[in-house]
Amino acid sequence: MTDRWLTIIGIGDNGLSSLTPEAQALLWQTETVVIGERLDHVLEGGALPELKRILNWGGGFRETLNEVLKLRGTPVTVLATGDPMHFGIGATLRRYVALEEMYIVPSPSAFSLAAARLGWPLQSVAQISLHGRPLASLNRHILPGARILALTSGAETVHQAADLLVERGFGASILHVLEHMGGEEERTVIMTAQGMVDHRPEIAEFNTLAIDCAYDGALLSPVPGLPDDAFRHDGQLTKREVRAATLALLTPFPNALLWDVGAGCGSIAIEWLRCGMGTKAVAIEPKPERVAMIRFNADTLGTPDLKVVEGEAPAALADLDVPDVIFIGGGITHEGLFETCWAALRSGGWLVANAVTIEGEARLAELRGLFGGDLTRISVARAAPVGRYCGWKSLMPVTTWSVTKGAD
């Protein structure tokens, strides 16, 4: 451990008494302590030696981080609530400090404590953070019968979540607001989302929110193929049946980055992100009105982390991170578009392109002749009124080309 100058210790609401003997020994050996605003009480009463240097993240993350990195090689201890590697400062610091330089001592996370208080099997619960993150992230997890544990930025997050649940038709959902778990001020407030909206009770700033979703709201499944009317669009939309088939070809996998080129209303990129697993996506769209629709749909459907690039491809593709998967939903006939996408795609990645025009089909057939891959035509017909009767109304057939980029 001689090279491990940075120690990160998880701590409970009851302060130093929550630490193991090992963690307490490490803390007393350090020269600098870094804390967050919620841990100011740890330093009260002379609990730590007076000569220790104290830094606070409340002074600004970037500024404090720079101070910490300047101390590389000297003993520095970061105190964090709960498990530093579960939506915590440990995961953030890992981006700047090699693992060989760190020693991490976790305490039970807020999720573990909440699951223990509520008797919820943790593996069956969505675990998310709304602390410093968009409330819209909650949208993708609001499903009939779902259970959600969420870190919050304070009392206002709880009230905003209740407002959102009521707006989505989940007002009967039960909210458990677990305050100061493990501390002397521990308390749980239990109320329906509608009751929270109606009465707006006082809630401690340091809390974890548990949501037991009611069954009376609309179901927007995380499985690809959301209803077309789940998206705001101007007709430029990959229809539900084709969208589900396209996502199957795109094959989302953990931490994979998708480029959605010619994104329209963003339906493909959004459904890619809703598959979870840490997937990432960039939607590239030249029309400002459609860019606005993409952002609205991303928030409404719980994927505010979707990166949106306003611009015309291929020029707009410059300087983007290397993609694992590319979807070309429009513009396959544009000069240089495919070539730019193919050059950017990582070796072993794959590309899927859809076309509805004869010219687009011809281009896909040409590319298949050059690069191989599979061509598929998807035809969909939906039942529609024909006078007093019902008949089949065909949608425009869609030709899909999928291909994997080999090492050569």
C-alpha positions as CSV (number, residue, x, y, z in Angstrom):
1,M,0.0,0.0,0.0
2,T,3.0,2.3,-0.1
3,D,2.1,3.7,-3.5
4,R,-1.6,4.2,-2.5
5,W,-1.6,7.8,-1.5
6,L,-5.4,8.3,-2.0
7,T,-7.8,6.6,0.4
8,I,-11.5,6.8,0.0
9,I,-13.6,5.9,3.0
10,G,-17.4,5.4,3.0
11,I,-19.0,6.8,6.1
12,G,-22.5,6.7,7.6
13,D,-24.8,9.4,8.8
14,N,-23.6,8.6,12.4
15,G,-20.1,9.8,11.5
16,L,-16.9,8.4,12.7
17,S,-18.7,5.8,14.9
18,S,-19.8,4.0,11.6
19,L,-16.2,3.3,10.6
20,T,-14.4,0.0,11.0
21,P,-11.2,-0.1,13.0
22,E,-9.3,-0.3,9.7
23,A,-11.0,2.8,8.3
24,Q,-10.4,4.7,11.6
25,A,-6.7,3.8,11.5
26,L,-6.4,5.0,7.9
27,L,-8.1,8.2,8.7
28,W,-5.8,9.0,11.6
29,Q,-2.7,8.4,9.5
30,T,-3.7,10.9,6.7
31,E,-2.4,14.4,6.3
32,T,-5.4,15.8,4.3
33,V,-9.1,15.1,4.6
34,V,-11.5,15.9,1.8
35,I,-15.2,16.0,2.7
36,G,-18.6,17.0,1.2
37,E,-21.0,19.5,2.5
38,R,-23.2,16.8,4.0
39,L,-20.3,15.5,6.1
40,D,-19.4,18.8,7.9
41,H,-20.7,17.3,11.1
42,V,-17.9,14.7,11.0
43,L,-15.4,17.4,12.0
44,E,-17.4,18.7,14.9
45,G,-16.1,18.3,18.4
46,G,-12.5,17.9,17.5
47,A,-12.9,14.4,16.2
48,L,-9.8,14.7,14.0
49,P,-6.4,16.1,14.8
50,E,-6.2,19.9,14.3
51,L,-3.1,19.7,12.1
52,K,-4.9,17.9,9.3
53,R,-5.6,19.9,6.2
54,I,-9.3,20.0,5.3
55,L,-10.7,20.4,1.7
56,N,-14.4,20.6,0.9
57,W,-16.0,19.7,-2.4
58,G,-18.4,22.6,-1.7
59,G,-15.7,24.9,-2.9
60,G,-16.2,23.7,-6.4
61,F,-15.5,20.2,-7.8
62,R,-12.9,21.1,-10.4
63,E,-11.0,23.4,-8.0
64,T,-10.9,20.9,-5.2
65,L,-10.0,18.1,-7.6
66,N,-7.0,20.1,-8.7
67,E,-5.9,20.6,-5.1
68,V,-6.2,16.9,-4.4
69,L,-4.2,16.0,-7.5
70,K,-1.4,18.4,-6.5
71,L,-1.1,16.4,-3.3
72,R,-0.3,13.2,-5.2
73,G,2.2,11.2,-3.2
74,T,1.1,12.5,0.2
75,P,-1.6,10.8,2.4
76,V,-5.0,12.1,1.3
77,T,-8.3,10.7,2.6
78,V,-11.7,11.4,1.0
79,L,-14.7,10.8,3.2
80,A,-17.8,9.9,1.2
81,T,-21.4,8.9,2.2
82,G,-22.0,5.2,1.9
83,D,-20.4,3.3,-0.9
84,P,-18.0,5.6,-2.9
85,M,-18.2,3.3,-6.0
86,H,-22.0,3.3,-6.3
87,F,-22.9,6.7,-7.8
88,G,-20.2,8.1,-5.5
89,I,-17.0,10.2,-5.6
90,G,-14.9,7.1,-5.9
91,A,-16.1,6.3,-9.3
92,T,-15.5,9.9,-10.4
93,L,-11.9,10.1,-8.9
94,R,-11.1,6.8,-10.7
95,R,-11.1,8.7,-14.0
96,Y,-8.2,10.8,-12.8
97,V,-6.3,8.5,-10.5
98,A,-4.9,5.0,-11.3
99,L,-6.4,2.1,-9.2
100,E,-2.9,1.3,-8.0
101,E,-2.8,4.7,-6.2
102,M,-6.1,4.3,-4.5
103,Y,-7.4,2.3,-1.5
104,I,-11.2,2.2,-1.2
105,V,-13.1,1.3,2.0
106,P,-16.9,1.2,1.4
107,S,-19.7,1.5,3.9
108,P,-23.2,0.2,3.2
109,S,-24.7,2.2,0.4
110,A,-27.9,4.2,0.7
111,F,-29.5,1.5,-1.6
112,S,-28.4,-1.3,0.8
113,L,-29.7,0.6,3.8
114,A,-33.0,1.4,2.2
115,A,-33.5,-2.1,0.9
116,A,-32.9,-3.4,4.5
117,R,-35.4,-0.9,6.0
118,L,-38.1,-1.7,3.4
119,G,-37.4,-5.5,3.0
120,W,-37.0,-5.0,-0.8
121,P,-34.7,-7.6,-2.6
122,L,-32.1,-5.2,-4.0
123,Q,-31.5,-7.3,-7.1
124,S,-35.1,-6.6,-8.1
125,V,-35.0,-2.8,-7.6
126,A,-33.9,-0.1,-10.0
127,Q,-31.1,1.9,-8.4
128,I,-30.6,5.4,-9.8
129,S,-29.2,8.7,-8.8
130,L,-31.1,12.0,-9.1
131,H,-28.3,13.8,-7.2
132,G,-27.1,16.5,-9.5
133,R,-28.7,14.7,-12.5
134,P,-31.8,15.5,-14.5
135,L,-35.1,14.5,-13.0
136,A,-36.0,13.2,-16.5
137,S,-33.8,10.2,-15.8
138,L,-36.6,8.9,-13.7
139,N,-39.0,8.6,-16.6
140,R,-37.5,5.4,-18.1
141,H,-37.9,3.6,-14.8
142,I,-41.6,4.5,-14.1
143,L,-43.4,1.3,-15.0
144,P,-46.4,-0.5,-13.4
145,G,-45.2,-2.6,-10.5
146,A,-41.6,-1.2,-10.6
147,R,-39.7,-0.4,-7.5
148,I,-37.1,2.4,-7.6
149,L,-34.5,3.6,-5.2
150,A,-33.1,7.0,-6.0
151,L,-30.5,9.2,-4.4
152,T,-31.7,12.8,-4.3
153,S,-30.2,16.3,-4.2
154,G,-32.6,17.2,-1.3
155,A,-36.2,17.6,-0.4
156,E,-37.1,19.4,-3.7
157,T,-36.1,16.3,-5.7
158,V,-38.7,14.3,-3.8
159,H,-41.4,16.9,-4.5
160,Q,-40.4,17.1,-8.2
161,A,-40.5,13.3,-8.5
162,A,-44.0,13.2,-6.9
163,D,-45.1,15.9,-9.5
164,L,-43.7,13.8,-12.3
165,L,-45.4,10.6,-11.1
166,V,-48.8,12.3,-10.9
167,E,-48.3,13.8,-14.3
168,R,-47.5,10.3,-15.7
169,G,-50.7,8.8,-14.1
170,F,-48.8,7.1,-11.3
171,G,-50.3,9.2,-8.5
172,A,-51.2,6.2,-6.4
173,S,-47.6,5.1,-6.2
174,I,-46.2,4.8,-2.6
175,L,-43.3,7.0,-1.8
176,H,-41.0,6.2,1.1
177,V,-38.7,9.1,2.0
178,L,-35.9,7.7,4.2
179,E,-34.1,10.5,6.0
180,H,-30.7,10.3,7.7
181,M,-30.5,6.5,7.6
182,G,-28.2,5.2,10.3
183,G,-28.1,8.5,12.2
184,E,-29.8,9.9,15.2
185,E,-32.3,11.8,13.1
186,E,-33.4,8.8,11.1
187,R,-37.1,9.0,10.0
188,T,-39.3,7.6,7.2
189,V,-42.1,9.6,5.6
190,I,-44.6,7.4,3.7
191,M,-47.2,8.9,1.4
192,T,-48.7,8.5,-2.1
193,A,-47.3,10.6,-4.8
194,Q,-50.6,12.4,-5.0
195,G,-50.6,13.0,-1.3
196,M,-47.1,14.4,-1.6
197,V,-48.3,16.8,-4.2
198,D,-51.4,17.8,-2.2
199,H,-49.8,18.3,1.2
200,R,-46.1,18.9,0.4
201,P,-44.8,17.9,3.9
202,E,-41.4,19.0,5.2
203,I,-38.7,16.6,4.3
204,A,-35.0,16.5,5.4
205,E,-32.5,17.5,2.8
206,F,-30.5,14.4,3.3
207,N,-32.7,11.6,2.1
208,T,-33.1,8.6,-0.1
209,L,-36.3,8.2,-2.1
210,A,-38.0,4.8,-2.6
211,I,-40.9,4.5,-5.1
212,D,-43.3,1.6,-5.3
213,C,-45.0,2.3,-8.6
214,A,-48.7,1.8,-8.9
215,Y,-50.3,-0.2,-11.7
216,D,-52.6,2.5,-12.9
217,G,-50.2,4.3,-15.3
218,A,-49.3,3.9,-18.9
219,L,-46.8,1.1,-19.7
220,L,-43.9,2.3,-21.8
221,S,-41.8,-0.9,-21.9
222,P,-37.9,-0.8,-22.0
223,V,-38.2,-3.5,-24.7
224,P,-37.7,-1.8,-28.2
225,G,-40.9,-1.0,-30.1
226,L,-42.6,1.8,-28.2
227,P,-45.9,3.0,-29.7
228,D,-45.4,5.6,-32.4
229,D,-47.4,8.2,-30.4
230,A,-44.9,7.9,-27.5
231,F,-42.8,10.2,-29.6
232,R,-43.3,13.8,-30.7
233,H,-42.6,13.8,-34.5
234,D,-43.5,15.4,-37.8
235,G,-43.9,12.1,-39.7
236,Q,-40.1,11.5,-39.9
237,L,-40.3,8.4,-37.6
238,T,-39.1,4.9,-37.9
239,K,-42.4,3.1,-37.3
240,R,-42.9,0.8,-34.4
241,E,-42.6,-2.6,-36.1
242,V,-39.6,-1.5,-38.2
243,R,-38.0,0.2,-35.2
244,A,-38.2,-3.0,-33.1
245,A,-36.6,-5.0,-36.0
246,T,-33.9,-2.3,-36.5
247,L,-33.0,-2.3,-32.8
248,A,-32.6,-6.1,-32.9
249,L,-30.1,-5.7,-35.8
250,L,-28.3,-2.9,-33.9
251,T,-27.9,-5.3,-31.0
252,P,-27.3,-3.0,-27.9
253,F,-24.6,-4.3,-25.6
254,P,-23.0,-2.9,-22.4
255,N,-21.4,0.6,-22.7
256,A,-21.7,0.6,-26.5
257,L,-21.8,3.9,-28.3
258,L,-24.3,4.4,-31.1
259,W,-24.3,7.1,-33.8
260,D,-27.9,7.7,-35.0
261,V,-27.2,9.6,-38.2
262,G,-30.2,11.5,-39.6
263,A,-32.0,10.9,-36.3
264,G,-35.4,12.5,-37.2
265,C,-37.2,12.6,-33.9
266,G,-34.6,10.5,-32.2
267,S,-36.6,7.3,-31.8
268,I,-33.8,4.8,-32.5
269,A,-31.2,6.5,-30.3
270,I,-33.7,6.8,-27.5
271,E,-34.8,3.2,-27.6
272,W,-31.1,2.2,-27.7
273,L,-30.5,4.1,-24.5
274,R,-33.7,2.7,-22.9
275,C,-32.2,-0.8,-23.2
276,G,-29.9,0.2,-20.3
277,M,-26.5,-1.5,-19.7
278,G,-24.7,1.8,-19.8
279,T,-25.3,2.3,-23.5
280,K,-24.5,5.7,-25.0
281,A,-25.8,7.4,-28.1
282,V,-25.3,10.5,-30.3
283,A,-28.2,11.7,-32.4
284,I,-27.1,13.7,-35.5
285,E,-29.9,15.8,-37.1
286,P,-29.6,18.9,-39.3
287,K,-33.1,20.5,-38.8
288,P,-33.5,22.7,-35.7
289,E,-37.2,21.8,-35.3
290,R,-36.4,18.1,-35.2
291,V,-33.5,18.7,-32.8
292,A,-36.0,20.3,-30.4
293,M,-38.2,17.2,-30.8
294,I,-35.3,14.9,-30.1
295,R,-34.5,16.7,-26.9
296,F,-38.2,16.7,-25.8
297,N,-38.6,13.0,-26.5
298,A,-35.3,12.2,-24.7
299,D,-36.5,13.9,-21.6
300,T,-40.0,12.5,-21.8
301,L,-38.8,8.9,-22.2
302,G,-36.1,9.1,-19.6
303,T,-32.9,9.4,-21.7
304,P,-31.7,13.0,-21.0
305,D,-28.1,11.7,-21.4
306,L,-28.7,11.5,-25.2
307,K,-26.1,13.7,-26.9
308,V,-27.7,15.7,-29.7
309,V,-25.6,17.2,-32.5
310,E,-27.3,19.7,-34.7
311,G,-25.7,19.6,-38.2
312,E,-25.5,18.0,-41.6
313,A,-23.7,14.7,-41.9
314,P,-21.0,13.9,-42.8
315,A,-19.5,17.2,-41.7
316,A,-21.3,17.0,-38.3
317,L,-19.6,13.7,-37.6
318,A,-16.1,15.2,-37.1
319,D,-14.6,15.0,-33.6
320,L,-17.2,12.6,-32.3
321,D,-16.1,9.7,-30.1
322,V,-15.5,6.5,-32.1
323,P,-18.7,4.5,-32.4
324,D,-19.3,0.8,-31.7
325,V,-22.5,0.8,-33.8
326,I,-23.9,3.2,-36.4
327,F,-27.4,3.6,-37.7
328,I,-28.1,5.6,-40.8
329,G,-31.8,6.3,-40.8
330,G,-31.7,8.8,-43.7
331,G,-29.4,10.2,-46.3
332,I,-27.6,7.0,-47.3
333,T,-27.5,8.5,-50.9
334,H,-25.7,11.7,-49.6
335,E,-22.2,12.0,-51.1
336,G,-19.5,10.8,-48.6
337,L,-21.9,9.9,-45.8
338,F,-21.4,6.2,-45.8
339,E,-17.7,6.5,-46.4
340,T,-17.3,8.8,-43.5
341,C,-19.3,6.6,-41.2
342,W,-17.4,3.5,-42.3
343,A,-14.1,5.1,-41.7
344,A,-15.1,6.2,-38.2
345,L,-16.6,2.9,-37.1
346,R,-14.3,0.8,-34.9
347,S,-13.0,-2.5,-36.2
348,G,-15.5,-5.2,-35.3
349,G,-18.3,-2.8,-35.1
350,W,-21.4,-2.9,-37.2
351,L,-23.6,-0.6,-39.3
352,V,-27.3,-0.7,-40.1
353,A,-28.9,1.5,-42.7
354,N,-32.6,1.8,-43.7
355,A,-34.0,3.1,-47.0
356,V,-37.5,3.7,-48.3
357,T,-36.8,5.2,-51.7
358,I,-35.7,3.3,-54.9
359,E,-32.6,5.4,-55.0
360,G,-31.8,4.5,-51.4
361,E,-32.4,0.8,-52.1
362,A,-30.1,0.9,-55.1
363,R,-27.4,2.5,-52.9
364,L,-27.8,-0.2,-50.3
365,A,-27.6,-2.9,-53.0
366,E,-24.4,-1.3,-54.3
367,L,-22.8,-1.2,-50.9
368,R,-23.8,-4.8,-50.2
369,G,-22.0,-5.8,-53.3
370,L,-18.8,-4.0,-52.1
371,F,-18.9,-4.8,-48.4
372,G,-21.1,-7.8,-48.0
373,G,-23.7,-8.0,-45.2
374,D,-27.4,-8.8,-45.2
375,L,-30.3,-7.1,-47.0
376,T,-33.8,-7.4,-45.7
377,R,-37.0,-5.8,-46.8
378,I,-39.6,-5.2,-44.1
379,S,-43.3,-4.8,-45.1
380,V,-45.9,-3.9,-42.5
381,A,-49.7,-3.6,-43.0
382,R,-52.0,-2.3,-40.3
383,A,-55.7,-2.8,-40.1
384,A,-57.7,0.3,-40.9
385,P,-61.4,1.2,-41.6
386,V,-62.7,0.6,-45.1
387,G,-66.2,2.0,-45.0
388,R,-68.2,-0.2,-42.6
389,Y,-65.5,-2.8,-42.7
390,C,-61.8,-3.2,-42.0
391,G,-58.9,-3.8,-44.4
392,W,-55.1,-3.8,-44.5
393,K,-53.3,-0.5,-45.1
394,S,-49.7,-1.0,-46.1
395,L,-46.9,1.2,-44.8
396,M,-44.0,2.0,-47.1
397,P,-41.7,-1.1,-47.3
398,V,-38.3,-0.5,-45.7
399,T,-35.1,-2.0,-46.9
400,T,-32.5,-2.7,-44.3
401,W,-28.8,-3.4,-44.7
402,S,-26.6,-4.6,-41.9
403,V,-22.9,-5.2,-42.1
404,T,-20.0,-5.8,-39.7
405,K,-16.6,-4.1,-40.2
406,G,-13.8,-6.6,-40.3
407,A,-10.3,-6.0,-39.2
408,D,-9.2,-5.6,-42.9
